[in-house]
Amino acid sequence: MALIYDAVLRPSKTELISAWAEAQPWFAGDAGTEVTRVATYRFDDPDGEVGIETLLVRAGAGPLLQVALTYRGAPLPGADAWLIGTMSHSVLGERWVYDAVGDPVYLAAVSTAACTGGRHAEQYLERDGERVPIEPTAEVAGSGPAGTTVPPVGSPIVMHHESGVTVATAGSLRVVLMRNLEASVVSSEPAAHTATLSGSWSGQPFPRILLTVRG
């Protein structure tokens, strides 16, 4: 369960990631424009410390892009290269926002979901002491059967970018995040022994591969 607070964020998430995304090698779209949010999905951190959220966004008239984020209450040691920036959260205080592909908590969460057939986290809005269900804007599920052994997240995490994707290698684990969701690199036929995480959203009624996991 993902708990969302009725809070003010400064800067907003889209403000924070707009300039950062434009500087990435996988970026496609109109430069100098703030990205617009199309859909989001979340996963739970079992320890309840790290927020895990993925935004599907567009920059102007550009293609749909996937930006995975983690939110932390303190800096992640050794992860300065993956830091997008900080934002002020009116309930939780200062939050450090990372490119999630470099965060071990994110890699563990998406690997577990992909390998064991897990789904996105249910979201609830915390308001005046009550928790109100939030209707999901994306439906996400893994391809693997329940009970499958999940490859561990090794160290260090090594990240590189290829055409329209970001690849993270952590020991024997290899996670490939599709960045440009309208590019031909998004295959509906992954290689053998590869688990996938697929999703659907408004305008995308059939599941589309969002990332792959091998280990």
C-alpha positions in Angstrom: 0.0 0.0 0.0 1.3 3.4 -1.0 0.3 6.3 1.3 0.0 9.7 -0.5 -0.2 12.8 1.6 -2.3 15.9 0.8 0.9 18.0 0.6 2.5 20.9 -1.2 5.7 20.1 -3.1 8.3 22.7 -4.0 9.4 22.3 -6.7 6.7 20.0 -8.1 7.7 16.6 -9.5 7.2 17.7 -13.1 9.2 20.9 -12.5 12.0 18.9 -10.9 12.4 16.3 -13.6 11.8 18.5 -16.6 15.3 20.0 -16.9 16.9 16.8 -15.7 15.1 14.7 -18.3 16.0 17.0 -21.1 19.7 16.5 -20.4 19.4 12.7 -20.6 20.6 10.8 -23.7 17.2 9.0 -24.0 15.2 12.3 -24.0 12.8 13.0 -26.9 10.3 15.8 -27.2 10.1 19.6 -27.1 13.1 21.1 -25.3 12.5 23.9 -22.8 8.9 22.7 -21.9 7.7 21.3 -18.6 6.7 17.7 -19.0 3.1 16.7 -18.6 2.0 13.7 -16.6 0.0 11.0 -18.4 0.0 8.2 -15.8 1.8 7.0 -12.7 2.3 3.8 -10.8 4.0 2.9 -7.5 5.5 0.0 -5.6 6.0 -0.5 -1.9 9.3 -0.4 0.0 8.9 -3.3 2.5 10.7 -1.2 5.1 8.4 1.8 4.5 11.3 4.2 4.1 11.6 4.9 0.4 8.9 6.2 -1.9 8.9 4.4 -5.3 7.0 6.0 -8.2 7.2 5.9 -11.9 5.8 8.7 -14.1 4.8 8.4 -17.7 5.3 11.9 -19.2 5.5 13.8 -22.4 7.6 16.9 -23.3 5.3 18.9 -25.5 4.4 16.9 -28.6 7.1 14.3 -28.0 6.7 10.6 -27.4 5.7 9.0 -24.1 8.7 8.8 -21.7 9.1 6.7 -18.6 10.8 8.3 -15.5 11.3 6.2 -12.5 11.9 8.0 -9.2 12.7 7.2 -5.6 12.0 9.6 -2.7 14.2 9.5 0.4 14.3 11.3 3.7 18.1 11.5 3.6 20.8 11.2 0.9 21.6 7.7 -0.4 25.3 7.1 0.3 27.3 6.7 -2.9 24.5 7.7 -5.2 25.3 11.3 -6.0 25.4 10.4 -9.7 21.7 9.4 -9.6 20.5 12.4 -7.6 18.0 14.4 -9.6 17.5 17.0 -6.9 15.6 17.8 -3.7 12.2 19.1 -3.0 10.3 20.4 0.0 7.4 18.3 1.1 5.0 20.1 3.4 4.3 17.0 5.5 7.5 14.9 5.3 10.1 17.7 5.0 13.0 17.7 2.6 13.1 14.8 0.2 16.0 13.6 -2.0 14.8 12.5 -5.4 16.8 9.9 -7.3 16.8 8.3 -10.8 15.4 5.1 -9.4 17.4 2.8 -11.7 20.4 3.6 -9.5 18.6 2.9 -6.2 18.8 -0.7 -4.8 15.3 -0.4 -3.2 13.8 0.3 -6.6 15.7 -2.5 -8.3 14.5 -5.0 -5.6 10.9 -3.9 -5.9 10.6 -4.1 -9.7 12.5 -7.3 -9.8 10.2 -8.9 -7.3 7.1 -7.7 -9.1 8.4 -8.8 -12.5 9.6 -12.2 -11.4 6.7 -13.2 -9.1 3.7 -11.7 -11.0 3.4 -8.8 -8.6 1.2 -5.7 -9.2 1.5 -2.0 -8.7 0.8 -0.8 -5.1 -2.7 0.3 -4.2 -2.6 4.1 -3.3 -4.4 5.9 -0.6 -4.7 9.6 0.1 -4.1 10.6 3.7 -6.4 13.5 4.5 -7.6 14.7 7.9 -6.8 11.4 9.5 -8.6 9.3 6.9 -7.3 7.2 4.0 -9.2 7.6 0.8 -8.5 5.1 -2.1 -7.0 6.7 -5.2 -8.0 5.3 -8.6 -4.9 4.1 -10.4 -4.0 5.8 -13.7 -1.9 2.8 -14.8 -2.4 -1.0 -14.3 1.0 -2.8 -14.0 1.8 -6.5 -13.5 4.7 -8.8 -13.7 5.0 -11.9 -15.9 6.5 -14.4 -13.5 4.7 -17.0 -11.4 4.3 -16.5 -7.6 7.1 -18.1 -5.6 9.8 -17.6 -8.2 13.2 -16.9 -6.8 14.1 -13.2 -7.2 17.7 -12.4 -8.1 19.4 -10.4 -5.4 20.5 -6.8 -6.0 24.3 -6.9 -6.1 26.8 -4.1 -5.7 27.9 -1.8 -7.2 25.1 -0.7 -9.4 26.4 0.1 -12.9 24.1 2.1 -15.2 24.3 2.9 -18.9 22.0 4.1 -21.6 21.2 2.5 -25.0 18.8 3.5 -27.7 15.6 4.5 -25.8 16.4 2.4 -22.7 18.4 2.5 -19.4 20.3 -0.6 -18.3 21.2 -1.3 -14.7 23.5 -4.1 -13.8 23.9 -5.1 -10.1 25.8 -8.3 -9.7 24.0 -11.0 -11.7 20.9 -8.8 -11.9 20.1 -6.9 -15.1 17.2 -4.5 -15.3 16.3 -2.8 -18.5 13.9 0.2 -18.2 12.2 1.3 -21.4 12.5 5.1 -21.5 10.8 5.9 -24.8 7.6 3.9 -24.8 6.8 4.7 -28.5 10.1 3.5 -29.9 10.7 0.2 -31.6 13.0 -1.0 -28.8 9.9 -2.0 -26.8 9.5 -5.6 -27.8 6.5 -7.7 -27.0 8.6 -10.9 -27.3 11.3 -10.8 -24.6 14.2 -13.2 -24.6 13.8 -16.5 -22.8 14.5 -16.5 -19.0 13.5 -12.8 -18.9 10.8 -11.6 -16.6 8.8 -8.5 -17.7 6.7 -5.7 -16.1 3.9 -4.6 -18.4 1.3 -1.9 -18.0 -1.8 -0.3 -19.6 -3.2 3.2 -19.2 -5.5 5.6 -20.9 -4.7 5.5 -24.6 -2.8 2.2 -24.1 -5.5 -0.5 -23.5 -3.2 -3.5 -24.1 -0.3 -4.3 -21.8 3.0 -2.8 -23.0 6.4 -3.9 -21.7 7.8 -1.3 -19.3 10.9 -3.1 -18.1 12.7 -6.5 -18.2 14.6 -8.4 -15.5 17.2 -11.1 -15.9 19.4 -12.6 -13.2 
